[in-house]
């Protein structure tokens, strides 16, 4: 086969997204036969196969050929891609040098050109990583404007995507989601090139996970899985895809499958020579192991997450709480509350903060945090965030001896989690609801909720939560009395008449008489005096 035929076959393989065939075909052709565009395609194929060094070498050849040919704009494009690959690989000094070179080339070019929009991306990413979201948002708007002005689908989609993410961080969640959805239009239509498409997929899903929009996250994770599967040999984005699948499985209570996906994610990140993002996967793994009661395994996973550069909070604080290290958990939570500013990241932190603060008897601050979470949930408009807020508010109400306020919140939260198939969160709501119902005297309903929760926890392998539900079910009053029967007996022992008891408990006299009959039967007594004696003997007063 001649060189021309080999090149045609390799280029056609590239167009079909057969990356291995494209890479092999272009690599087999003598380098002096390749054009700058061929080297660009070789670099892209190498990148998508996880061969970073080969990618960089091909981009350097493309850059030099473009410079030699006097094509400054094409050279800027090559410099842009070199900077992107190197910066995302952690080679900040060399990557920054290529950014500077791209700027130098652009300074020698008159007029407005689309390449200026591409180079703006590096400044935007710098601001994002520095937490300068307002500045990043302004640059994202400029990138979108360049894309629309020059009819460049890649720039338009990337700009819209970044604008949407920045709006999320600014608390404008519905507006942000609208722009993220718009950025996906070009991706779904196949208008956006593969590397940018992968980045947009992952940015969209990460944003959905951050605001707990699990419905949207599940749909786009499914789409990303299909997109990855259609490109045999693809290495980048498969790590993100695996961790997102694991997050969805974890939310649905498929803990074994989630752990498998998190392990796979770490392997793929390492294969792609991008170990940093593996920290998220290890933190997610730690969360699952903590829920299942493997505290040593969770400690190890969180430690590995930290080694990858991921803080692993608030999961680590919840682990310390489970280990009885309440002072450490509270100290970490107070620090995190002081450091975390934007509403998206606070929405992830505040539910755990309420749990830690309640466990350490800081009820007033927990109530303040719960109120803040409620305000955030109201602005987000995401059912899962609202359910988390309702659960936190119910927890505060229950510990403040207001079970009547907690009950409707828990029923609403439970309905959301049931609809989403989130079995663990549903069961957690049932536990609190059981406690609230028992405090209201509806012991039979409380036991029903607690029994359902215990079964779910047992099926999920969530041992600590299963033990808690079992302990609550075992918490019974002497003689098998219900909470309401105990309330009636206390008043009988205090010398109250049936009429007075009915008034105090907001019951009818007929209902009081029925409760009293049940008490006599359970205690095997025949008089109010004997029932009162039982109350005194068993410290029911």
C-alpha positions in Angstrom: 0.0 0.0 0.0 1.3 3.4 -0.9 1.8 6.4 1.4 -1.3 8.2 -0.1 -3.5 5.1 0.5 -2.1 4.7 4.1 -2.8 8.3 4.9 -6.4 8.1 3.4 -7.1 5.0 5.5 -5.7 6.7 8.7 -7.7 9.9 8.1 -10.9 7.9 7.5 -10.3 6.0 10.7 -9.9 9.3 12.5 -13.2 10.5 11.1 -14.9 7.3 12.3 -13.5 7.9 15.8 -11.5 4.6 15.5 -8.7 6.1 17.5 -6.3 3.1 17.7 -6.5 2.5 13.9 -6.0 6.3 13.3 -3.1 6.4 15.6 -1.4 3.3 14.2 -2.0 4.4 10.6 -0.6 7.9 11.1 2.3 6.6 13.2 3.3 4.1 10.4 3.6 6.8 7.8 7.0 8.5 7.6 6.9 11.8 9.5 8.1 13.9 6.6 4.9 12.8 4.7 2.6 14.2 7.4 1.0 17.6 7.2 0.5 19.8 10.3 -3.2 18.7 10.3 -2.0 15.1 10.2 0.1 15.7 13.3 -2.8 17.4 14.9 -5.0 14.3 14.3 -2.1 12.0 15.5 -1.9 14.1 18.7 -5.7 13.9 19.3 -5.7 10.1 18.7 -2.7 9.7 21.1 -4.4 11.8 23.8 -7.6 9.8 23.5 -5.7 6.6 23.9 -4.0 7.9 27.0 -0.6 8.3 25.4 0.2 11.8 26.7 3.9 11.9 25.7 3.1 10.9 22.1 0.4 13.5 22.1 2.8 16.2 23.2 5.5 15.2 20.6 2.9 15.3 17.8 1.7 18.7 18.9 5.2 20.0 19.0 5.8 18.8 15.4 2.6 20.4 14.3 3.5 23.7 16.0 6.9 23.8 14.3 5.6 22.9 10.9 3.0 25.7 11.2 5.7 28.2 12.3 7.9 27.1 9.4 5.0 27.6 7.0 4.3 31.1 8.4 0.9 30.0 9.5 0.8 31.9 12.8 -2.9 31.2 13.6 -2.4 27.5 13.2 0.7 27.8 15.4 -1.5 29.5 18.1 -3.9 26.5 17.9 -1.0 24.1 18.4 0.3 26.1 21.3 -3.2 26.2 22.9 -3.4 22.4 22.8 0.1 21.9 24.1 -0.7 24.2 27.0 -4.0 22.4 27.7 -2.5 18.9 27.7 0.5 19.9 29.8 -1.5 21.9 32.3 -4.0 19.2 32.9 -1.1 16.8 33.4 0.3 18.9 36.2 3.2 20.3 34.2 2.3 23.9 35.1 5.6 25.6 34.3 5.9 24.1 30.8 2.2 24.5 30.1 2.3 28.1 31.2 5.2 28.7 28.8 3.1 27.5 25.9 0.3 29.9 27.0 2.8 32.7 27.0 4.0 31.7 23.5 0.4 31.7 22.2 -0.1 35.2 23.6 3.1 36.4 21.9 2.0 35.0 18.6 -1.4 36.7 18.9 0.2 40.0 19.8 1.8 40.0 16.3 -1.5 39.3 14.6 -3.8 42.2 13.6 -7.5 42.1 13.9 -10.0 40.0 15.8 -9.5 36.2 15.2 -11.2 33.2 16.8 -7.9 31.9 18.2 -8.1 34.7 20.8 -11.2 33.0 22.2 -9.3 29.7 22.6 -6.4 31.3 24.4 -8.9 33.0 26.8 -9.8 29.5 28.1 -6.5 29.2 30.0 -7.2 32.5 31.8 -10.7 31.3 32.6 -9.5 28.0 34.0 -6.9 29.8 36.1 -9.6 31.9 37.7 -11.8 28.9 38.3 -9.1 27.0 40.1 -8.3 30.1 42.1 -12.0 30.4 43.1 -12.4 33.7 41.3 -15.8 32.8 39.9 -16.9 36.3 38.9 -13.8 36.9 36.8 -14.1 33.4 35.3 -17.7 34.1 34.4 -16.8 37.2 32.5 -14.2 35.3 30.5 -16.7 32.5 29.8 -19.0 35.1 28.4 -16.3 36.4 26.1 -15.5 32.9 25.0 -19.2 32.3 24.1 -19.2 35.6 22.2 -16.2 34.5 20.2 -17.8 31.2 19.4 -21.0 32.8 18.2 -19.3 35.5 16.3 -17.0 33.1 14.4 -19.6 30.3 14.3 -17.3 28.0 16.2 -19.3 25.2 17.9 -16.4 24.2 20.3 -16.0 27.7 21.7 -19.7 28.3 21.9 -20.3 25.1 23.8 -17.3 25.5 26.1 -18.3 29.1 26.9 -21.9 28.2 27.7 -20.8 25.3 29.8 -18.5 27.4 31.9 -21.0 30.2 32.2 -23.6 27.7 33.5 -21.2 26.3 36.0 -20.3 29.7 37.3 -24.0 30.6 37.6 -24.4 27.5 39.8 -21.7 28.7 42.1 -23.3 32.1 42.3 -26.5 30.4 43.5 -28.5 31.0 40.3 -29.1 27.3 39.8 -32.1 27.3 37.3 -30.2 29.8 35.1 -27.0 27.8 35.3 -28.7 24.5 34.4 -30.4 26.2 31.4 -27.0 27.2 30.1 -25.5 23.8 30.8 -28.4 22.2 28.9 -27.8 24.6 26.0 -24.1 23.7 25.9 -25.1 20.0 25.5 -27.2 20.7 22.4 -24.1 21.0 20.2 -22.6 17.9 21.9 -25.7 15.8 21.3 -25.8 17.0 17.7 -22.2 15.9 17.1 -21.1 19.5 16.3 -18.5 19.6 19.1 -15.1 18.0 18.7 -14.4 15.0 20.9 -12.1 16.4 23.5 -14.3 19.4 24.2 -17.4 17.1 24.1 -15.9 14.9 26.8 -15.1 17.9 29.0 -18.6 19.3 28.6 -20.2 15.9 29.5 -18.1 15.7 32.7 -18.7 19.3 33.6 -22.4 18.9 33.2 -22.5 15.8 35.4 -20.2 17.2 38.1 -22.5 20.3 38.3 -25.6 18.1 38.7 -23.9 16.0 41.4 -22.8 19.2 43.3 -26.4 20.5 43.5 -27.8 17.0 44.1 -29.8 17.0 40.9 -29.7 13.2 40.7 -32.3 12.9 37.9 -30.4 15.0 35.5 -27.1 13.5 36.6 -28.3 10.0 35.9 -29.6 10.9 32.4 -26.3 12.5 31.4 -24.2 9.8 33.0 -26.1 7.2 30.9 -25.4 9.3 27.8 -21.7 9.7 28.7 -21.4 5.9 29.2 -22.9 5.3 25.7 -20.6 8.0 24.2 -17.5 6.4 25.7 -18.6 2.9 24.6 -18.9 4.1 21.0 -15.2 4.9 20.9 -13.1 1.7 21.5 -9.8 2.3 23.2 -10.9 5.6 24.7 -9.0 6.4 28.0 -9.7 10.0 29.0 -13.2 10.6 30.4 -13.7 6.9 31.2 -12.4 7.6 34.7 -14.9 10.4 35.2 -17.6 8.2 33.7 -16.9 5.4 36.1 -17.0 7.7 39.2 -20.2 9.3 38.0 -21.8 5.8 37.6 -20.6 4.9 41.0 -22.2 8.1 42.5 -25.5 7.2 40.9 -25.3 3.6 42.2 -24.4 4.8 45.6 -27.4 7.1 45.6 -29.6 4.1 44.7 -28.1 2.0 47.4 -26.2 -0.4 45.1 -23.2 -0.2 47.3 -21.2 -3.2 45.9 -21.6 -2.0 42.4 -20.6 1.5 43.4 -17.4 0.3 45.0 -16.5 -1.6 41.8 -17.0 1.6 39.8 -14.9 3.7 42.1 -12.1 1.2 41.9 -12.4 1.2 38.1 -12.3 5.0 38.1 -9.0 5.1 40.0 -7.5 2.6 37.6 -8.5 4.6 34.6 -7.3 7.9 36.0 -3.9 6.4 36.7 -3.8 4.9 33.2 -4.5 8.3 31.8 -1.6 9.7 33.9 -4.0 12.1 35.7 -4.0 10.8 39.3 -5.4 14.0 40.9 -9.1 13.3 40.1 -8.7 9.8 41.6 -9.0 11.5 45.0 -12.8 12.1 44.5 -13.3 8.4 43.7 -11.4 7.4 46.9 -13.5 9.8 48.9 -16.7 8.3 47.5 -15.3 4.9 48.3 -14.7 6.0 51.9 -18.3 7.3 52.2 -19.7 3.9 51.1 -17.4 2.0 53.5 -18.3 4.3 56.4 -22.0 3.8 55.7 -21.5 0.0 55.8 -19.6 0.2 59.1 -16.1 -0.6 57.7 -14.5 2.3 59.6 -11.0 1.1 59.1 -11.5 0.7 55.4 -13.1 4.1 55.2 -10.2 5.6 57.1 -7.8 4.1 54.5 -9.8 5.3 51.6 -10.0 8.8 52.9 -6.3 8.7 53.5 -5.7 7.8 49.9 -8.0 10.6 48.8 -6.0 13.1 50.7 -2.8 11.6 49.2 -4.3 12.4 45.8 -5.0 16.0 46.9 -8.7 15.7 47.8 -9.7 16.8 51.2 -12.3 14.1 51.7 -14.7 16.2 53.7 -17.3 16.2 55.1 -17.1 12.4 55.0 -14.0 12.3 57.2 -15.7 14.4 59.9 -18.6 12.0 59.8 -16.2 9.1 60.2 -14.6 10.7 63.2 -18.1 11.1 64.6 -18.8 7.4 64.1 -15.5 6.6 65.8 -16.5 8.7 68.8 -14.0 11.4 68.1 -16.6 14.1 68.5 -14.2 16.9 69.3 -12.2 16.3 66.1 -15.5 16.1 64.1 -16.8 19.4 65.5 -13.5 21.2 65.0 -13.3 20.1 61.4 -16.8 21.1 60.7 -16.4 24.6 62.2 -13.3 25.1 60.0 -15.2 23.9 56.9 -18.1 26.2 57.6 -15.7 29.1 57.8 -13.9 28.2 54.6 -16.8 27.3 52.3 -18.5 30.3 50.8 -20.4 29.6 47.6 -24.0 28.1 47.9 -23.2 25.0 45.8 -20.4 23.8 48.0 -22.3 24.8 51.2 -25.3 22.8 50.1 -23.0 19.7 50.1 -21.5 20.6 53.5 -24.5 21.8 55.5 -26.4 18.5 55.9 -23.3 16.9 57.5 -22.8 20.0 59.6 -26.2 19.7 61.1 -25.6 16.0 61.9 -22.2 16.8 63.6 -23.5 19.9 65.5 -26.6 18.0 66.8 -24.4 15.1 67.9 -22.1 17.5 69.8 -25.1 19.3 71.5 -24.7 22.6 69.5 -28.4 22.8 68.8 -28.7 26.6 68.3 -25.9 26.6 65.6 -27.5 23.5 64.0 -30.8 25.3 63.8 -29.1 28.3 62.1 -27.3 26.0 59.7 -30.6 24.2 58.9 -32.3 27.5 58.2 -29.5 28.4 55.8 -29.8 25.1 54.0 -33.5 25.6 53.7 -32.9 29.0 52.0 -30.4 27.4 49.6 -32.8 24.6 48.8 -35.5 27.1 48.0 -33.3 28.9 45.5 -32.0 25.8 43.9 -35.3 24.2 43.1 -33.8 20.7 43.2 -35.9 18.0 44.9 -32.9 16.2 46.4 -31.5 19.3 48.0 -35.0 20.1 49.4 -35.2 16.6 50.8 -31.8 17.0 52.5 -33.0 20.3 53.9 -36.3 18.8 55.2 -34.4 16.0 56.9 -32.0 18.4 58.6 -34.9 20.7 59.8 -36.8 17.6 61.1 -33.7 16.5 63.0 -33.5 19.9 64.6 -37.2 19.9 65.4 -37.1 16.4 66.9 -34.2 17.3 69.2 -36.1 20.5 70.2 -39.0 18.3 71.4 -41.3 19.3 68.5 -42.1 16.0 66.8 -45.3 17.4 65.3 -43.1 19.8 63.2 -40.7 17.1 62.2 -43.3 14.6 60.9 -44.5 16.4 57.8 -41.0 17.3 56.8 -39.9 13.7 57.0 -42.9 12.4 55.1 -42.0 14.9 52.3 -38.4 14.0 52.3 -39.1 10.3 52.3 -41.4 10.7 49.3 -38.6 12.4 47.3 -36.1 9.7 48.1 -38.6 6.9 47.3 -39.3 8.5 43.9 -35.6 8.7 43.2 -35.0 5.1 44.3 -32.6 6.3 47.0 -33.1 3.4 49.5 -30.6 4.4 52.1 -31.9 8.0 52.4 -35.5 6.7 52.4 -34.6 4.4 55.3 -32.9 7.2 57.2 -36.1 9.3 56.9 -38.0 6.3 58.3 -35.8 6.2 61.4 -36.4 9.8 62.3 -40.1 9.5 61.4 -40.3 6.5 63.7 -38.8 8.5 66.5 -41.2 11.4 65.9 -44.3 9.2 65.8 -43.3 7.5 69.0 -42.9 10.9 70.7 -46.4 11.7 69.5 -47.7 8.5 71.1 -48.3 6.6 67.8 -46.2 3.7 68.8 -47.7 1.2 66.3 -46.9 3.5 63.4 -43.4 4.2 64.8 -42.6 0.5 64.9 -43.8 0.0 61.3 -41.5 2.8 60.1 -38.5 1.5 62.2 -39.1 -2.1 61.0 -39.1 -1.0 57.4 -35.9 1.0 57.9 -34.2 -1.9 59.6 -35.1 -4.3 56.7 -33.7 -1.8 54.2 -30.5 -1.2 56.1 -30.0 -5.0 56.4 -30.5 -5.5 52.6 -28.1 -2.6 51.9 -25.4 -3.9 54.3 -25.6 -0.6 56.2 -24.7 -2.3 59.6 -24.5 0.8 61.9 -27.8 2.2 60.7 -29.4 -1.3 61.0 -28.2 -1.5 64.6 -29.6 1.9 65.4 -33.0 1.0 64.0 -33.0 -2.3 65.9 -32.2 -0.5 69.1 -35.0 1.9 68.6 -37.4 -0.9 68.0 -36.2 -2.6 71.2 -36.8 0.5 73.2 -40.1 -0.5 74.7 -42.0 0.6 77.8 -42.6 -1.7 80.7 -45.5 -4.1 80.2 -45.5 -3.6 76.5 -47.2 -0.2 76.8 -47.3 2.2 73.9 -46.1 5.8 74.2 -49.7 7.0 74.4 -50.6 4.4 77.0 -47.7 5.6 79.1 -48.9 9.2 78.8 -52.4 8.1 80.0 -50.9 6.0 82.9 -48.8 8.9 84.1 -51.9 11.1 84.4 -53.8 8.2 86.1 -51.0 7.9 88.6 -51.1 11.6 89.2 -54.8 11.3 90.2 -56.4 12.7 87.0 -59.9 11.7 86.0 -60.7 10.4 82.5 -62.2 13.8 81.7 -59.1 15.7 82.8 -56.9 13.2 80.9 -59.0 13.7 77.7 -58.6 17.5 78.0 -54.8 17.4 78.6 -54.1 14.9 75.7 -56.7 16.3 73.3 -58.5 13.0 73.2 -62.1 12.0 73.7 -63.2 10.4 76.9 -64.1 7.3 75.0 -60.5 7.1 73.6 -59.1 7.5 77.1 -61.3 4.7 78.4 -60.1 2.4 75.6 -56.5 3.2 76.5 -57.2 2.6 80.1 -58.8 -0.8 79.3 -55.7 -1.8 77.3 -53.5 -0.7 80.2 -55.4 -2.9 82.6 -55.2 -5.8 80.3 -51.4 -5.5 79.6 -50.6 -5.0 83.3 -53.0 -7.6 84.5 -54.6 -5.2 87.0 -58.2 -4.3 87.7 -58.1 -0.9 89.3 -56.6 2.6 88.8 -54.8 2.2 92.1 -53.0 -0.9 91.0 -52.1 0.7 87.7 -50.7 3.7 89.5 -48.7 1.4 91.7 -47.2 -0.2 88.6 -46.2 3.2 87.3 -44.4 4.1 90.5 -42.6 0.7 90.7 -41.3 1.0 87.1 -40.4 4.7 87.3 -42.9 5.7 84.7 -43.7 8.9 86.6 
